[in-house]
Amino acid sequence: MNGTVMTIIGFSILFVMTTAGSALVYIFKSNSPKATTLFLGFASGIMISASVWSLLIPSIDQAKEIMGENLAFLPAVIGFILGGLFLVLLDKIVPHFHSATGEEEGIKTSMSKPMKMLLAVTLHNIPEGLAVGFAFGAASTTGDPTAYVSALGLAIGIGLQNFPEGAAVSLPMHSSLGSKHKAFACGAFSGIVEPVFAVVGFFLASALTIAQPWLLALSAGAMVFVVVEDLIPEAHFGDHPHLGTWGIMIGFAVMMVLDVALAF
């Protein structure tokens, strides 16, 4: 496959897997706390692993060519922190509801609670879309087939965690809305932002070549922020600690295998 085909496939995987996961609302009658813990733990492991193997390490490697060995850590460190601050800014602006804590954030509106829950999940997906877009954008500037394969591995990994994440959206939404069709639509809609922001990230990384190490690290910081701020609390690891721990470990290992194996 050429780079363009891999890019299209990579962007499509993000939405397709979220939609497929959301369709589980037609199979399961209700949201299972144990399944939610396992699903969100797996998603957390994927995101942490992707942040390290697919984003921070490439950020440092690219920075070595620009800034030299001694200062190669700067874009990774600063970009990582900026990624967290980017999510803090979105938290302040976008009205949303944290189901784990019952806390509402963002601009005050009369929007319904289910809609705020949907926006909360949508915020989770923005850094994931950006990460895939940045990876493919960086690959397009070099034309290196290995870079495209690595970016596709990242997209597959994010897609894998989107499947349980889609279920983690549609099943609770079914309880809130009372309609499987509406719950499925909400789950699928939450995944639309990923390919949209993947396109944004692609063009940013392609146009701002010198900023690529910073952009990769920024998306890593944003994803880790989402894991710590939202996914882990929502998983209620305290109720099912072993399930949550193994979910994270399996997710981390799966993403690590994808990134390393596809690089060769």
Secondary structure, 3 states (H helix, E strand, C coil): CCHHHHHHHHHHHHHHHHHHHHHHHHCCCCCCHHHHHHHHHHHHHHHHHHHHHHHHHHHHHHHHHHHCCCCCHHHHHHHHHHHHHHHHHHHHHCCEEECCCCEEECCCCCCCHHHHHHHHHHHHHHHHHHHHHHHHHHHHHHCCHHHHHHHHHHHHHHHHHHHHHHHHHHHHHHHHHCCHHHHHHHHHHHCCHHHHHHHHHHHHHHHCHHHHHHHHHHHHHHHHHHHHHHHHHHHCCCCCHHHHHHHHHHHHHHHHHHHHHHCC
